[in-house]
Every structure is written in structure tokens, then in C-alpha cells.
Amino acid sequence: MKTKLWTGIALLAVLAVVAVVLLSGVIRTYPQVVEEQQRTPSPSPVYGNVMAVTPDPSQPTPLPVMKNGSRGVAVQALQMKLRELGYFSDEADGYYGPVTEQAVLIFQQQNGLDADGVAGPMTNELLFSGEAAAFTATPEPSPIPAAVTEMPESTDMDQMEEVVLEEVVLEEEVQAQKGYVTPDGFPLLVNREFPLADDYMPYDLVDMNDYCDSGIVRIKYKETQGEREAVDALMVMLGDAVAEGISPWQISAAYRTVKDQQRIFNNRVNEYMKENGLSRSKARSATRKTVADPGTSEHHLGTCFDITVPGTTFAGTEQARWLEEHCWDYGFIQRYTKDKEKITGFLAEAWHFRYVGEEHARIMRDENLCLEEYLEKYKPVI
Ligand SMILES: [Zn+2]
């Protein structure tokens, strides 16, 4: 009787110890996992252990769904596999943070899966199937999933931002086009009848203060920008003028956003109301004679320049005469002239020049056509 009691107590004790050991194994905290890994000099591949539970390869143990915040050996196995395939370069620490999420996301993108950064059944299956594609540095451009931008702040943010930025650059390369030239090679018409599309994007703007030789031209305002191609042509033209002794030159305006134009328009309307006592509607009509409505200004293209002479009215200067004669050979046109006012809808602007390329400019000069007339005559479809 006594022996039986002792055997019973001993059995209970053993069971209790087993239970404690098992429980402690199940509810290990994340620091414990890390500590264990650091204690083990050369950890055996964890996924090997997972597989060992079910040796039959036809029925692999499904990995759990893992996402930002998940922890444990399954996460560690995932990280090691991602590292093997080149998607992940950090330590496989069993913590599914933003870096792991980003790695999963890119894995999904490059393997044609829904890219949400969550390691679900399909992602896990492909990842461990032996058929997953390894990381390639220049993936096909793909839309940036919202998940990327919604990730929480973390010390790994820099690395994440780099990846996101790379994708943004790819997107922009796809979209970037010379919008100021039509697909069939003609200068894009911008006027009241043909306002610019709301989503118009400049192609290759340069900061003219940095870009232009100040020995040739003065850029009146800071942060004046223009399309590189047009600015290059402008500098060749003005450089030749200076070489012929015609100077000084100044650029008073170039690229303008729709917002800039709105501000200029509103200021002029207010001036007319205040200084000339006009009603708002009369002031707007008066403004429209000399200021383009936002969206209808050629300055939105970045290929137009208001060329002036510091301290004097441009019309009648030798600079004005020189440009009137020579601008065409450099690909520029005088956009708004006295004899075309009815067609362009603008009063003459001696100072406003638009770059359209030499071929178009010479025909317009030779046939005395403004842009509207030229396009109507030569462009198959406007
Ligand atoms: Zn202008």
C-alpha cells in the first residue's frame, strides 16, 4: 500500500515536470527565442525541424499565416527561405517586422502573387515548393501596394523607403513623355480652345539659374525652370547673339504651373478692380486680353520664354530686332504677333518666344503662319 502511494506520487511528479517542460516550450517569449538562438553556436535549419514532424513529403505541415507582428520558429523558417532566395538579408530572428514584410511583398510581386506582405497559404506553399523565383534586382514595374506606405515607423524604415523609392522611379520612367510634342511630332497646341490636360507632366525641367551661363543671360527670378531641350536651344541662340555683340539678355518667365498662372490671373483682376474701378466681371474680361486663363498658358509647357532686356521695354530694342530675324533658325517662334491677334486671341507679345524645333519654325517663318494656322495646314489631326 505504501509502495503504491509512493509510486503514484512519483508518477504525478514526473507528469508535472513533463507538463512544465512542454508548457515552457509552447509559451516561450520572443526574448527567450532570441536568447536560445544566441546560446546555440550553430543552429540547425529550423525548417528542417518543421519538416521532421511530418516526414511524409506529400503531406507537408502547412505553415501558419504570418504577418507584421508574428513571431516564432515558422517566421524564422520563412526568413531563412527568403534569405536563401535573396529577398531578405537580415538575421533570421523569428520576428516578422517591416523588413520581413517588405521582403515577402517583393517575393510576392516577383512571383506573380497578390502582393500584400502577408505570408498566407499560397505564399508559403510557393516559397517552399522549390519552384519559387529568386530575387531579381530590376523587377517589372508594378503599382505600389497601399500596404507598403501604411507600414509603421521602424528603424528599418530607411531600407524600406529605398525599395519604395526604386519603384516610384520606375513608375515615373514609364510615365515620362515629352508632352510638349504630340505623338506625331508636332508642337502641342495650348490656347483657350485647347487647354492643357489637368494631369500634364513636365518632361525634364532644369533650374535655369544653375543651368544657364550668367555671362550670356540673366535669369530674373529664382527657381525659374524650363524644359532642358528648349533651354539648350535658348542658350545656343543667345550665345550667338552675344558673340555678335547683342546683349544684355534677361529671362523674365519660363515654366509656370497652373497654380502660378491662377495667382497671376487673380492679381491682375484685382489690379483692374482697384486701380481702374472695374466690376469683377469687367476686370476678368480685361485680364483675359493679356493673361491666359490657368491651364491655357503655353508657359505650362516649359518650352516658352519671356525674353527681355533689363530696365527697358523690350519692343523696339536691338535685342528684339535680332530675335525677330534669327529666332526661327534656332527653333523658336514669335508666338503672338500683331497680324495674328485675331487667330491667337492674344495681343502681340514681342517678348514671348516658344521653342518648337527648327523644322517647324522655318516653315512658319517662310509661310508667315502662326502655330494655329500651321497645325491646321500641316498636322493630319488636331
Ligand atoms: Zn510669355
Boltz pocket constraint, residues with backbone or C-beta under 6 A from the ligand:
constraints:
  - pocket:
      binder: B
      contacts: [[A, 253], [A, 299], [A, 304], [A, 305], [A, 306], [A, 351], [A, 352], [A, 353]]
      max_distance: 6.0
